[in-house]
Amino acid sequence: MSDHVLSARDIWKSYGNGSDRLSILRGATLEVTAGEVVSIAGPSGSGKSTFLHVCGILDPPDSGTVTVGGIDAWSVGETRRAAIRNSDLGFVFQFHHLLDEFTLLENVAMPSMLAGESRSRAMEIASGLMKEVDLSGREGHFPSEASGGERQRAAVARALMLSPAVVLADEPTGNLDSTSSRRVEDLMLGLAEKRKQAFVIATHSMELAARAHRCLVLDDGVLRA
């Protein structure tokens, strides 16, 4: 059995029709092991977000395979695919997407409650995760009362709530100042080592890209070292 927690092979993806058809991915391939941090660099419009959406089984490729937890995710039905997405994949975006009407703790706990866990147990797990991301004492605060860095660390905690095999992060520090960016970078690298959590990070930040275990560049639709 493969030891890859995520495998995306020979991914092709285009948008549009006829003469307006734009080819974004042209055979991009990536394999990730547990605890590995892989950065994907490239200019805006190079297809980084598109590739993460395909890897996160949010958007189907024109051709190619995405295997998560040993399952070819695009060969199964949507119900099974949704289950894989919820259990094995976590997502962090440039904007935190926290819900303003809920506290930070409730936001972190939300995936577990939506999966059917009791509120008390979900809150207990979320509280532990907030300690891991250095947000102790902020549980009762609302997103509007938190700094940008705090909101993004809460978003990372939320992504970890169901203990996914892989966290896909799309420009996770792109909306932060340099100090907050460094804290979020340190957090993701530390979690990868401590939890054997894999991270695939699309980023414009060459500093963050260089700190990953592997740095790849999306060039002309193909991932290159």
C-alpha positions as CSV (number, residue, x, y, z in Angstrom):
1,M,0.0,0.0,0.0
2,S,1.2,3.5,-0.8
3,D,2.4,5.7,2.1
4,H,1.1,8.8,0.3
5,V,-1.7,10.5,2.2
6,L,-2.5,12.5,-1.0
7,S,-1.6,11.6,-4.6
8,A,-2.6,13.8,-7.6
9,R,-1.3,12.4,-10.8
10,D,-1.2,13.8,-14.3
11,I,-3.9,16.5,-13.6
12,W,-5.2,18.4,-16.6
13,K,-7.7,21.2,-16.2
14,S,-9.0,23.8,-18.7
15,Y,-11.8,26.4,-18.6
16,G,-13.9,27.9,-21.4
17,N,-14.9,26.5,-24.8
18,G,-13.6,26.4,-28.3
19,S,-11.1,29.1,-29.2
20,D,-11.6,30.7,-25.8
21,R,-10.5,27.5,-23.9
22,L,-7.7,28.2,-21.5
23,S,-5.5,25.3,-20.3
24,I,-4.5,25.8,-16.7
25,L,-3.0,22.5,-15.6
26,R,-1.1,20.3,-18.1
27,G,-0.2,17.1,-16.3
28,A,0.6,18.4,-12.8
29,T,1.6,15.7,-10.4
30,L,2.1,15.7,-6.6
31,E,2.4,13.0,-4.0
32,V,2.5,13.9,-0.3
33,T,3.4,11.8,2.8
34,A,2.3,12.2,6.4
35,G,3.9,15.1,8.2
36,E,5.3,16.6,5.0
37,V,4.9,20.3,4.3
38,V,4.9,21.1,0.5
39,S,4.8,24.6,-0.8
40,I,3.5,25.4,-4.3
41,A,4.8,28.8,-5.6
42,G,4.0,30.6,-8.8
43,P,2.7,33.9,-10.0
44,S,-1.0,34.9,-9.7
45,G,-3.0,33.1,-12.4
46,S,-0.6,30.2,-12.7
47,G,-3.2,27.7,-11.4
48,K,-2.2,27.2,-7.8
49,S,-5.7,27.6,-6.5
50,T,-7.1,25.5,-9.3
51,F,-4.7,22.7,-8.4
52,L,-5.6,22.9,-4.7
53,H,-9.3,22.7,-5.6
54,V,-8.8,19.6,-7.6
55,C,-6.6,18.0,-4.9
56,G,-9.3,19.0,-2.4
57,I,-11.9,17.2,-4.6
58,L,-13.9,20.5,-4.9
59,D,-13.4,20.8,-8.6
60,P,-13.0,17.8,-11.0
61,P,-10.0,17.6,-13.3
62,D,-10.5,17.1,-17.1
63,S,-8.3,14.0,-16.7
64,G,-5.9,12.5,-14.1
65,T,-6.5,10.9,-10.7
66,V,-6.6,12.2,-7.1
67,T,-6.2,9.5,-4.4
68,V,-6.9,10.4,-0.8
69,G,-6.5,7.7,1.9
70,G,-6.0,5.1,-0.8
71,I,-9.3,6.0,-2.6
72,D,-9.5,7.4,-6.1
73,A,-11.8,10.3,-5.1
74,W,-13.1,11.2,-8.6
75,S,-14.1,7.6,-9.3
76,V,-16.6,7.3,-6.5
77,G,-20.0,9.0,-6.1
78,E,-20.6,12.4,-4.6
79,T,-21.8,11.1,-1.3
80,R,-18.6,9.1,-0.8
81,R,-16.5,12.0,-2.1
82,A,-18.1,14.4,0.4
83,A,-17.3,12.0,3.2
84,I,-13.7,11.8,2.1
85,R,-13.5,15.6,1.9
86,N,-14.9,16.0,5.4
87,S,-12.8,13.3,7.1
88,D,-9.5,13.4,5.3
89,L,-9.0,16.9,4.1
90,G,-8.8,20.3,5.9
91,F,-8.9,23.7,4.2
92,V,-7.4,27.1,5.1
93,F,-7.8,30.1,2.8
94,Q,-6.3,33.5,2.5
95,F,-9.5,34.9,4.2
96,H,-10.4,33.1,7.4
97,H,-14.1,32.6,6.6
98,L,-15.0,32.5,10.3
99,L,-18.7,33.1,11.1
100,D,-19.0,36.5,12.8
101,E,-22.0,35.5,14.9
102,F,-20.1,32.7,16.6
103,T,-17.2,32.8,19.1
104,L,-13.8,31.6,18.0
105,L,-14.3,28.4,20.0
106,E,-17.7,27.8,18.3
107,N,-16.1,28.4,14.9
108,V,-13.4,25.9,15.6
109,A,-15.9,23.3,16.9
110,M,-18.3,23.8,14.0
111,P,-17.0,21.0,11.7
112,S,-17.3,18.4,14.5
113,M,-20.8,19.5,15.4
114,L,-21.9,19.4,11.7
115,A,-20.5,15.9,11.5
116,G,-22.8,14.9,14.4
117,E,-20.7,15.2,17.4
118,S,-22.3,16.4,20.6
119,R,-21.8,20.1,21.4
120,S,-20.0,19.4,24.7
121,R,-17.6,17.0,23.1
122,A,-17.0,19.2,20.1
123,M,-16.3,22.2,22.4
124,E,-13.9,20.0,24.5
125,I,-11.9,19.0,21.4
126,A,-11.9,22.6,20.0
127,S,-10.7,24.0,23.3
128,G,-7.7,21.6,23.1
129,L,-6.9,22.7,19.6
130,M,-7.1,26.4,20.6
131,K,-4.4,25.7,23.1
132,E,-2.3,24.1,20.4
133,V,-2.6,27.2,18.2
134,D,-1.9,29.6,21.1
135,L,-5.4,31.0,21.5
136,S,-6.0,30.1,25.1
137,G,-8.1,32.7,26.8
138,R,-9.6,33.8,23.5
139,E,-12.3,31.1,23.3
140,G,-15.2,33.5,24.1
141,H,-14.1,36.2,21.8
142,F,-15.9,36.8,18.4
143,P,-13.9,37.1,15.2
144,S,-14.4,40.9,15.2
145,E,-12.6,41.1,18.5
146,A,-9.6,39.1,17.3
147,S,-6.5,40.2,15.3
148,G,-6.0,39.0,11.7
149,G,-3.3,36.5,12.9
150,E,-5.6,35.2,15.7
151,R,-8.4,34.7,13.2
152,Q,-6.2,32.8,10.8
153,R,-4.8,30.6,13.7
154,A,-8.4,29.8,14.6
155,A,-9.0,28.9,10.9
156,V,-6.1,26.5,11.1
157,A,-7.5,25.0,14.3
158,R,-10.9,24.6,12.6
159,A,-9.2,22.8,9.7
160,L,-7.7,20.3,12.1
161,M,-11.0,19.6,14.0
162,L,-11.7,16.3,12.3
163,S,-8.0,15.2,12.2
164,P,-7.6,15.3,8.4
165,A,-4.7,13.5,6.8
166,V,-3.9,16.6,4.7
167,V,-4.5,20.4,5.2
168,L,-4.7,22.4,1.9
169,A,-3.8,26.0,2.5
170,D,-4.4,28.6,-0.2
171,E,-2.3,31.8,0.5
172,P,-2.8,31.3,4.3
173,T,-0.5,34.3,5.1
174,G,-1.4,36.5,2.2
175,N,-3.6,38.8,4.2
176,L,-1.4,39.1,7.2
177,D,1.4,41.4,8.4
178,S,5.0,40.0,8.6
179,T,4.8,39.2,12.3
180,S,1.4,37.4,12.1
181,S,2.6,35.6,8.9
182,R,5.6,34.3,10.8
183,R,3.4,33.0,13.6
184,V,1.1,31.2,11.2
185,E,4.1,29.7,9.4
186,D,5.6,28.5,12.6
187,L,2.3,27.0,13.6
188,M,1.8,25.0,10.4
189,L,5.4,23.7,10.5
190,G,5.1,22.8,14.2
191,L,1.8,21.0,13.7
192,A,3.3,19.0,10.8
193,E,6.1,17.8,13.0
194,K,4.0,17.2,16.2
195,R,0.9,15.7,14.6
196,K,2.4,14.2,11.5
197,Q,0.0,16.5,9.7
198,A,0.6,17.0,6.0
199,F,0.3,20.5,4.6
200,V,0.1,21.6,1.0
201,I,0.5,25.4,0.9
202,A,0.0,27.6,-2.2
203,T,1.8,30.8,-1.6
204,H,3.3,34.0,-3.1
205,S,5.6,34.2,-0.1
206,M,9.0,33.0,-1.0
207,E,10.0,33.0,2.7
208,L,7.2,30.6,3.5
209,A,7.9,28.5,0.4
210,A,11.5,28.1,1.3
211,R,10.6,26.9,4.8
212,A,8.6,24.0,3.5
213,H,10.1,20.5,3.4
214,R,9.7,20.6,-0.4
215,C,9.2,23.7,-2.6
216,L,7.6,23.3,-6.0
217,V,6.8,25.8,-8.7
218,L,3.7,25.6,-10.9
219,D,5.1,26.5,-14.3
220,D,3.2,26.3,-17.5
221,G,0.7,23.9,-15.8
222,V,3.3,21.5,-14.5
223,L,4.8,21.2,-11.0
224,R,8.6,21.4,-11.0
225,A,11.1,21.3,-8.2
